[in-house]
Amino acid sequence: MSFACQKNSYLKEFDTVVKSCVQSELKTGKKDVVQGFEVILEDTILFPEGGGQPDDRGTINEVPVLRVTRRGAEAVHFVTKAIEAGTSVHMVVDWVRRFDHMQQHSGQHLITAVTETLYGWPTTTWNLGEKTSFIELDTPKMTEEQMQTLESEINKTIRQGVKVFPTLYENKDDPALAEARCRGLPDDHEGPVRVLAIEGIDSCLCCGTHVTNVTDLQVVKLLLTEKGKRKNSINLHFVCGDRVLQYLGRAVQVERSLNVLLKGPLEQHFELAEKAVKGYKNSNKTVQNLLRDVASLEAEKFRNQSDKPPYFICHRKEGDIDFLNTLIKELNDESLLTLATAGEDKAPGFVMMSGPEEMVKDLGPKIMELLEGKGGFSKGRYQGKANKLQNRTKAAQLVQEAAKTLKQTPSEP
């Protein structure tokens, strides 16, 4: 079956009749489920997903359609309100979403065709993302010069105003279909076979919604390449039409923010950012060294007490896991029950315990439960990450109570 949206992708509103409506549910996440109804219409302007293109959104008699899927030759519309069979309905498509998908999908066909003509690299798959899209090309690399040449040729074709149109073949065994690019029809395909042509440039099996002329693509911008999932392949990222303006708008916002942050214009951003990163790394190294010195001093201060308790409790909000490791290493006392924490009270932080093995194994899980974290015992220590360090006073009380069973006489430091 060929839907109205495929015959005329520019239809924004449409009248039809409900064929069936059955109760169902829609999974919107791993655990989230929406109760509703599956509605099948005599025809539809809402495209069910296919050919790498996501499904449309819209309304049926002002009832929002949350999902559209294809089941054989039928399009199944999921709604949260029942619409009885035989009801005449008015449909409205979310045109902004639809036209965006038309631009990106037709743009993909054009990019694929021109790439194969110029370089002989076939497209093995593609992805229509929320902000950018990509095609996977059967080549291990693409140079910057090749990408610029390709982009220039694509936009030259757009300026020529080439027509884009579909042709329906009633029989999937029609010999004429052999001339079209195709990765094969779905196993459950029923009805006519649709071929999309970019006049004089490409002919490809496709069920998606498309522009009628490449001028509606406005412009194509090739963004970057990266290694693809397949061996010896690359992903070529791109944006078409209105997404180019959106991408440029985001880029301008980022540029203006970086101008303020880096105190320099776009042309100097890399140099200024590199300088800032080097400065950060140097500062971070200095801080790490200072924290190790502080850890050593804390340990020495405790060792120099004349009447030491059998426990040691320490917290440093500027500390990190390195600080805790250094602290316990400098204390160097397996008989001393130690609780050390690092991090801000209202942010995730680090926890480390050492001391008599059985006592630490027993206290560790209790401490982590208080601090709403997770940890484990390894190599004489219990360590983990905590989400609620403001409860460390209660954790310290647990340690002090447990230390009373040790042979040494506890006394407050």
C-alpha positions as CSV (number, residue, x, y, z in Angstrom):
1,M,0.0,0.0,0.0
2,S,1.1,3.6,-0.7
3,F,-0.1,6.1,1.8
4,A,-1.3,9.6,1.1
5,C,1.9,11.0,2.8
6,Q,4.0,9.1,0.2
7,K,1.9,10.2,-2.8
8,N,2.0,13.9,-1.7
9,S,4.5,14.6,1.1
10,Y,3.4,18.2,1.2
11,L,-0.1,17.4,2.5
12,K,-0.6,19.0,5.9
13,E,-4.2,18.1,6.5
14,F,-6.3,15.2,5.4
15,D,-9.8,13.6,5.9
16,T,-10.3,9.9,6.1
17,V,-12.2,7.2,8.0
18,V,-11.3,4.9,10.9
19,K,-11.1,1.2,9.9
20,S,-10.4,-0.2,13.4
21,C,-9.5,0.8,17.0
22,V,-8.2,-1.6,19.5
23,Q,-6.9,-1.2,23.1
24,S,-3.2,-1.4,23.4
25,E,-0.2,0.1,25.2
26,L,3.0,1.9,24.2
27,K,6.4,1.4,25.9
28,T,8.1,4.8,26.2
29,G,11.1,3.5,28.2
30,K,12.4,0.5,30.0
31,K,9.6,0.6,32.5
32,D,7.3,3.4,31.4
33,V,4.1,2.2,29.6
34,V,1.3,4.4,28.2
35,Q,-2.2,2.9,28.0
36,G,-4.1,3.7,24.8
37,F,-5.4,2.5,21.4
38,E,-4.1,1.4,18.1
39,V,-6.0,3.1,15.3
40,I,-5.9,2.0,11.6
41,L,-7.3,4.4,9.0
42,E,-8.4,4.0,5.4
43,D,-5.4,6.2,4.5
44,T,-3.0,8.5,6.3
45,I,-0.7,11.5,6.0
46,L,1.3,10.4,9.0
47,F,4.3,8.5,7.9
48,P,5.2,5.3,9.7
49,E,8.9,4.8,10.3
50,G,10.9,3.2,7.5
51,G,13.9,3.6,5.3
52,G,15.9,5.1,8.2
53,Q,13.3,7.9,8.6
54,P,11.5,8.3,12.0
55,D,7.7,8.3,12.1
56,D,5.6,11.5,12.0
57,R,3.6,13.2,14.7
58,G,0.3,14.9,14.4
59,T,-3.4,14.7,15.4
60,I,-6.5,12.7,14.6
61,N,-9.6,14.8,15.4
62,E,-7.3,16.9,17.6
63,V,-6.2,13.7,19.5
64,P,-2.3,13.6,19.6
65,V,-0.7,10.7,17.8
66,L,2.2,9.5,19.9
67,R,3.6,6.8,17.6
68,V,3.0,5.6,14.0
69,T,4.3,2.1,12.9
70,R,3.9,0.0,9.8
71,R,2.3,-3.4,10.1
72,G,2.3,-5.1,6.7
73,A,0.4,-2.8,4.4
74,E,-1.2,-0.8,7.3
75,A,-0.1,2.2,9.3
76,V,-0.9,1.9,13.0
77,H,-1.5,5.1,14.9
78,F,-1.2,5.0,18.7
79,V,-3.5,7.5,20.6
80,T,-4.6,7.7,24.2
81,K,-8.3,8.3,23.3
82,A,-10.5,5.7,21.5
83,I,-11.9,6.7,18.1
84,E,-14.5,4.2,17.0
85,A,-14.4,2.4,13.7
86,G,-16.4,4.1,11.0
87,T,-15.7,7.6,12.4
88,S,-14.8,10.3,9.8
89,V,-11.7,12.0,11.1
90,H,-9.6,15.1,10.2
91,M,-5.8,14.6,10.4
92,V,-3.1,17.3,10.9
93,V,0.6,16.6,10.5
94,D,3.3,18.2,12.6
95,W,4.6,20.0,9.6
96,V,7.9,21.3,11.2
97,R,8.9,17.8,12.1
98,R,7.7,16.4,8.7
99,F,9.5,19.0,6.5
100,D,12.7,18.6,8.6
101,H,12.6,14.8,7.9
102,M,11.9,15.5,4.2
103,Q,14.9,17.7,3.9
104,Q,17.3,15.4,5.8
105,H,16.1,12.3,3.9
106,S,16.2,13.8,0.4
107,G,19.5,15.3,1.4
108,Q,20.9,11.9,2.3
109,H,19.8,10.5,-1.1
110,L,21.6,13.4,-2.9
111,I,24.8,13.1,-0.8
112,T,24.8,9.3,-1.3
113,A,24.4,9.6,-5.1
114,V,27.0,12.4,-5.6
115,T,29.5,10.6,-3.4
116,E,29.2,7.4,-5.3
117,T,29.5,9.2,-8.6
118,L,32.5,11.2,-7.6
119,Y,34.4,8.6,-5.6
120,G,32.7,5.2,-6.1
121,W,32.0,4.9,-2.4
122,P,28.6,3.3,-1.7
123,T,26.5,4.2,1.4
124,T,26.0,1.2,3.6
125,T,23.6,2.7,6.2
126,W,22.5,6.1,7.5
127,N,21.1,7.7,10.6
128,L,18.6,10.6,10.8
129,G,19.5,12.1,14.2
130,E,17.7,14.8,16.2
131,K,20.3,17.6,15.3
132,T,22.6,16.1,12.8
133,S,22.6,13.0,10.5
134,F,25.3,10.8,9.0
135,I,25.8,8.3,6.2
136,E,28.2,5.4,6.6
137,L,30.5,5.2,3.6
138,D,32.4,2.1,2.4
139,T,35.8,3.8,2.5
140,P,38.5,3.9,5.3
141,K,39.0,7.7,4.9
142,M,38.0,10.9,3.3
143,T,40.4,13.9,3.0
144,E,39.3,17.5,3.8
145,E,39.8,18.3,0.1
146,Q,37.5,15.5,-1.0
147,M,34.8,16.6,1.5
148,Q,35.0,20.2,0.2
149,T,34.8,19.0,-3.4
150,L,31.8,16.8,-2.5
151,E,30.0,19.6,-0.7
152,S,30.5,22.0,-3.6
153,E,29.1,19.5,-6.1
154,I,26.1,18.8,-3.9
155,N,25.2,22.4,-3.5
156,K,25.8,23.0,-7.2
157,T,23.1,20.4,-7.9
158,I,20.7,22.1,-5.5
159,R,21.1,25.4,-7.4
160,Q,20.2,23.6,-10.7
161,G,16.7,22.9,-9.4
162,V,16.6,19.1,-10.1
163,K,13.2,17.4,-9.7
164,V,12.6,14.7,-7.2
165,F,9.8,12.2,-7.7
166,P,8.6,8.7,-6.8
167,T,7.5,5.9,-9.1
168,L,5.3,3.0,-8.0
169,Y,5.8,-0.5,-9.3
170,E,2.9,-2.8,-8.8
171,N,5.0,-5.9,-9.0
172,K,8.1,-6.3,-6.9
173,D,9.5,-8.6,-9.5
174,D,9.4,-5.9,-12.2
175,P,12.7,-6.0,-14.2
176,A,12.8,-2.2,-14.1
177,L,13.5,-2.3,-10.3
178,A,16.9,-3.9,-11.0
179,E,18.1,-0.5,-12.1
180,A,17.4,1.1,-8.8
181,R,19.7,1.1,-5.8
182,C,18.4,-1.2,-3.1
183,R,19.5,-3.1,0.0
184,G,16.4,-5.3,-0.3
185,L,12.8,-5.1,0.7
186,P,11.5,-5.8,4.2
187,D,10.4,-9.4,4.7
188,D,6.8,-8.3,5.5
189,H,6.6,-5.9,2.5
190,E,3.2,-5.9,0.8
191,G,1.9,-4.0,-2.2
192,P,3.6,-1.7,-4.7
193,V,7.3,-1.0,-4.6
194,R,8.2,2.7,-4.5
195,V,11.3,4.1,-6.2
196,L,12.5,7.6,-5.6
197,A,14.3,9.4,-8.4
198,I,16.5,12.5,-8.4
199,E,16.2,13.4,-12.1
200,G,19.3,12.4,-14.0
201,I,21.2,11.7,-10.8
202,D,19.8,8.8,-8.8
203,S,17.1,6.1,-8.6
204,C,16.6,4.3,-5.3
205,L,14.0,2.2,-3.6
206,C,12.6,4.2,-0.7
207,C,9.3,4.5,1.3
208,G,10.1,7.8,2.9
209,T,8.6,11.3,2.5
210,H,10.7,13.6,0.2
211,V,10.9,17.1,-1.3
212,T,9.7,17.5,-4.9
213,N,12.7,19.5,-6.0
214,V,16.3,19.7,-4.6
215,T,15.9,23.5,-4.2
216,D,13.8,22.7,-1.1
217,L,16.9,21.4,0.5
218,Q,18.2,25.0,0.4
219,V,21.8,24.0,1.3
220,V,23.8,21.0,2.5
221,K,26.7,21.3,5.0
222,L,29.1,18.4,5.4
223,L,30.4,18.6,9.0
224,L,33.0,16.0,9.7
225,T,34.0,12.4,9.3
226,E,34.7,9.7,12.0
227,K,35.4,6.0,12.0
228,G,32.3,3.9,11.3
229,K,31.2,0.7,13.1
230,R,32.1,-1.5,10.1
231,K,35.7,-2.2,9.3
232,N,37.2,0.2,6.7
233,S,34.2,2.6,6.9
234,I,33.6,6.2,7.9
235,N,30.6,8.2,9.1
236,L,30.0,11.4,7.2
237,H,28.0,13.8,9.3
238,F,25.8,16.5,7.7
239,V,22.9,18.9,8.0
240,C,20.4,20.1,5.4
241,G,18.0,23.0,5.0
242,D,16.7,24.6,8.1
243,R,19.1,22.5,10.2
244,V,22.0,24.4,8.7
245,L,20.5,27.6,10.1
246,Q,19.9,26.0,13.5
247,Y,23.4,24.6,13.5
248,L,24.8,28.0,12.7
249,G,22.7,29.6,15.4
250,R,24.1,27.2,18.0
251,A,27.6,27.8,16.7
252,V,27.2,31.6,17.1
253,Q,25.9,31.2,20.6
254,V,28.9,29.0,21.5
255,E,31.3,31.5,19.8
256,R,29.9,34.4,21.8
257,S,30.2,32.5,25.0
258,L,33.8,31.5,24.3
259,N,34.6,35.1,23.3
260,V,33.8,36.1,26.9
261,L,35.3,33.1,28.6
262,L,38.5,33.0,26.6
263,K,38.7,36.8,26.3
264,G,39.4,36.7,22.5
265,P,37.8,36.3,19.1
266,L,37.0,33.1,17.2
267,E,40.3,33.1,15.3
268,Q,42.2,32.9,18.6
269,H,39.9,30.3,20.4
270,F,42.1,27.3,19.8
271,E,45.3,29.0,21.0
272,L,43.6,30.5,24.0
273,A,41.8,27.3,24.9
274,E,45.1,25.3,24.6
275,K,46.8,27.9,26.9
276,A,43.9,27.6,29.4
277,V,44.0,23.8,29.4
278,K,47.8,23.8,30.0
279,G,47.3,26.3,32.9
280,Y,44.6,24.1,34.4
281,K,46.8,21.0,34.2
282,N,49.7,22.8,35.9
283,S,47.4,24.1,38.6
284,N,45.8,20.8,39.1
285,K,49.2,19.2,39.4
286,T,50.2,21.8,42.0
287,V,46.9,21.2,44.0
288,Q,47.5,17.4,43.9
289,N,51.0,17.9,45.4
290,L,49.7,20.2,48.0
291,L,47.0,17.8,49.0
292,R,49.5,15.0,49.4
293,D,51.5,17.3,51.7
294,V,48.4,18.1,53.7
295,A,47.7,14.3,54.0
296,S,51.2,13.7,55.3
297,L,50.9,16.5,57.8
298,E,47.5,15.3,59.0
299,A,49.0,11.8,59.6
300,E,52.1,13.3,61.3
301,K,49.9,15.5,63.6
302,F,47.9,12.4,64.7
303,R,51.1,10.3,65.3
304,N,52.5,13.1,67.5
305,Q,49.6,13.1,69.9
306,S,50.6,11.8,73.4
307,D,47.3,10.1,74.1
308,K,46.1,8.8,70.7
309,P,42.6,7.3,70.4
310,P,42.2,3.9,68.6
311,Y,40.4,5.7,65.7
312,F,41.2,8.4,63.3
313,I,38.5,10.5,61.5
314,C,39.4,13.0,58.8
315,H,37.4,15.0,56.2
316,R,38.8,17.3,53.5
317,K,36.3,18.9,51.1
318,E,39.1,19.8,48.6
319,G,40.4,16.2,48.7
320,D,40.2,13.4,46.3
321,I,40.9,9.7,46.2
322,D,44.6,10.4,46.0
323,F,44.4,12.4,49.2
324,L,42.7,9.5,51.0
325,N,45.2,7.0,49.7
326,T,48.2,9.1,50.8
327,L,46.6,9.8,54.2
328,I,46.1,6.1,55.0
329,K,49.5,5.1,53.6
330,E,51.2,7.8,55.8
331,L,49.3,6.6,58.9
332,N,50.6,3.1,58.2
333,D,48.7,1.5,61.1
334,E,46.5,-1.6,60.5
335,S,45.3,-1.6,64.1
336,L,44.0,2.0,63.8
337,L,40.3,2.2,62.8
338,T,40.3,5.0,60.2
339,L,37.5,6.8,58.3
340,A,38.6,9.4,55.8
341,T,36.2,11.3,53.4
342,A,36.7,13.9,50.7
343,G,34.3,16.1,48.8
344,E,31.6,18.8,49.2
345,D,28.7,18.0,51.6
346,K,26.1,18.4,48.8
347,A,28.0,16.7,46.0
348,P,29.3,13.1,45.4
349,G,32.5,12.4,47.3
350,F,35.0,9.6,48.2
351,V,35.1,7.4,51.3
352,M,37.9,5.2,52.5
353,M,38.3,3.0,55.7
354,S,41.1,1.0,57.1
355,G,41.9,-0.9,60.3
356,P,41.2,-4.3,61.7
357,E,39.9,-6.3,58.7
358,E,36.8,-7.8,60.3
359,M,35.7,-4.5,61.8
360,V,36.2,-2.7,58.5
361,K,34.3,-5.3,56.6
362,D,31.4,-5.0,59.1
363,L,31.4,-1.2,59.3
364,G,32.0,-0.4,55.6
365,P,28.5,-1.3,54.3
366,K,26.8,0.5,57.3
367,I,28.9,3.6,56.6
368,M,28.0,3.6,52.9
369,E,24.3,3.1,53.7
370,L,24.4,6.2,55.9
371,L,26.2,8.2,53.2
372,E,24.0,6.8,50.4
373,G,26.8,5.3,48.4
374,K,28.4,2.1,47.1
375,G,31.7,0.5,47.9
376,G,33.7,-2.6,48.5
377,F,36.5,-4.2,50.5
378,S,39.9,-4.8,48.8
379,K,43.5,-5.1,49.9
380,G,42.8,-4.2,53.5
381,R,40.6,-1.2,52.7
382,Y,37.0,-0.4,52.2
383,Q,36.4,2.4,49.7
384,G,33.6,3.8,47.6
385,K,31.7,6.8,46.4
386,A,29.1,8.6,48.6
387,N,26.2,10.8,47.6
388,K,25.4,12.3,51.0
389,L,28.6,13.3,52.8
390,Q,26.6,15.6,55.1
391,N,25.8,12.5,57.1
392,R,29.5,11.8,57.9
393,T,29.0,12.9,61.5
394,K,26.7,9.9,62.0
395,A,29.3,7.8,60.2
396,A,32.0,9.1,62.6
397,Q,29.8,8.1,65.6
398,L,29.6,4.5,64.3
399,V,33.4,4.4,64.0
400,Q,33.9,5.8,67.5
401,E,31.4,3.3,69.0
402,A,33.1,0.4,67.3
403,A,36.5,1.6,68.4
404,K,35.5,1.2,72.1
405,T,36.0,-2.6,71.6
406,L,39.6,-2.2,70.7
407,K,42.2,-2.7,73.4
408,Q,43.4,0.9,73.4
409,T,41.5,3.3,75.6
410,P,39.7,5.8,73.4
411,S,40.0,9.4,74.2
412,E,38.9,12.4,72.2
413,P,41.7,14.0,70.2
